Amino acid sequence: MAFSNIIGQTSVKEMLHQMVSGDRLPHALLFLGPSGSGKLALALALAQYLLCENKQETDSCGQCPSCSKTYRYIHPDLHFSFPTIGTNVTSDSFLPQWRKCMEETPFMTANEWLQSIGAENRQGNINKEECATIIRKLSLKIFEGSYKILIMWLPEYLGKEGNRLLKLIEEPPEQTIFILVAENQDLILNTILSRCQIVKINALADEEIVEGLVNLHGVKEEEAQAIAHLANGDFNEAIHLAGNQENDNATLFLEWLRKCYIGNGVELVAWVDSFASLGRENQKYFLNYALHFMREYMVLKLTGNDRVRLRTNELKTAQNLVKVIEMDQLEKIVQLLTDCAYYIERNANPKVLFLDTSIQMNKLLKRNHKDLNPTAANV
């Protein structure tokens, strides 16, 4: 991955170039940014630049043996760590799948990665065996390049196991670089944050997403502009939308809203049984979408402007909900969904949790139903 292959993020690229050229590169960096912003791609580009045998002024040459190996994710001095599933399992066990996913896109979400390795109902983590493996790998001598580099994707999955790496991050072997790639600073130990220089990476601008879709994926500019508006700075989401893939979470959420509004107990139980079988990672992803929908609904409710980041069927539902959900109800619904995400993260029973949530949603949605025209309130 070369810097020239990454859309947008011009200021971050310039800062990284200055760090390297001025010999001011910290031994521990934390790239912090939202999903689909290109932070993992930037980490890969920085690694390739550092290992390149024939550096250009602002980029790797892309031709030398080191660039070739880095491009294929097989350079012996470039190590990867990422969430896995299973007891005592390390990232090494999933390197073939990792390389395949990286070749397809470095913009993938945690849920997409975990489902690609068969997570289903299991949650990913970076365990103590992985930490021990990292310590062992980085204690070895450099094989070919001038640096040993570890790219850790989503250190949020370390949890308290991150304490095992504190000494190594604070006092690494000579010419060792840590690049942590994260989305949620609140889930990372403060002791790790304090040992890293944080590089904040913003969501991509709509124009940058349009440029990427047109140049890299051959999307027509008019279509790319519409997609960029919906993607909300997330290039991974833009790629999915460009491929005309149905957003299953959108379909599922709108179906759930309708069932909650109608309040048929048998149908709600059937929906919850089906939903509970999706696995915790998918359930968390669903709740993230639900909160996104409610944020966009709030904008629509407050401004009346339909230029929100929702697709046609989602926007139609949101417009119908304007007659049903008031701001005080919206606040309670958002809190309900946030609580759900909290309890799912802590292994709550999904059937009990979502059935209770569905009942509460029904009560919230039907609070004013006597004052509504039933046909007008068709959500």
C-alpha positions, 0 to 999 in steps of 0.5 A: 500500500502506497500513500498515493493509493489512499484517497484523501487524508492529505494533512495526515500524509504530510505529517507522517512524511515530515516525521520520517524525513526529519527523523522524528518518528515516535516508536509508538503511534496510535491512528485514531479515526472513525470506521472507513476513514482509511486509518488502516490503509495509512498504517500499511502505507507508513510501514511500506514507506519505512521498509522501502529500500528506495524511498522517494521524496513522499512515498515508497518506490513500489518496486523494490523487493521490500515493497513487493513483500510489504504489498503482499503482507509477507515482509518478515519485519512487518507483523500484524495483530488483530482480533481473533476468536477461540481460546489461546488462538493468535493472529498467526492462525488467521494470517491467510484470511487476513491477507485475503481481506487486506487484498480486497479492502483495508476499509473493512469493519471489525464485524466483517472481519470477524464474520469472515473467520467464522465468529458467528455468536462469538466475540473477538478479542486479543488475548494473552497468548497474542501478547506473549507472541508479540513480545517474542516476535519483537525481541528477535533481530531485524531480518531484512529491513531497517525497522521491525514494525507491528501493526495492531488493528483495533487495540480496543479488543485487548482489554486489560491484557494490554497491561502485558505490553506496557513495558514493551511499548514504553521501552521497545527494542531498537528500531521497533515501531508500533502502529496501533489503529483504533476507533474508540479511544474510551476502550483503550487503557489509559496506560497504553494511550499515554505511551503513544502519540495519537494521530487523529484521522477524520472521516473522509469528505464527500468530495474525497469519497466521490473521487475514490469511487470514480477513480478506483471503482469506476462509479459514475460521478452523479451516482458517486455523489449520491452514495457519498452523501449516504456514506457519512465519510465511511468509504467502506460503506460507500463501497457497499452502496456502490455495489448495490448490496442491500444493507441488511441492518437497515432492512432488519431495523425497519422491520423491527420498528414496524413490528414494535409499533404494531405490537403483535406478541407472536410476531415479536417473539418470532423476530427476537428468536430469529435475531438472537441467532445472528450472533453478538457481533452482528447484533452490535452492528445492528444496534450501531445502525439503529443509533445512526438511524435515530441520529438522522431522524433527529436531524429530520425532526428538528430541521424538516430538511430531508437531506439526511444520510438515509436512503429512500426507504429509510427516509420514507420511514423516518418521515412517517415517524415524525408523526409518531415520535416526539423528542422526549420519546426519541431520547428514551429510545436512544437510551434504550438502544444504548443500554442494549449495546452495553448489555450485549457487550457484556454477554446478556441473553439476547432473547430476554434482552431484545424481547424486553426492549421490543416491549418497551419500544412498543410502549414508547411508539404507541404512547400517542397512538390514540391521537394519530390517524392510523393510516398516517402513522404507517411506519 
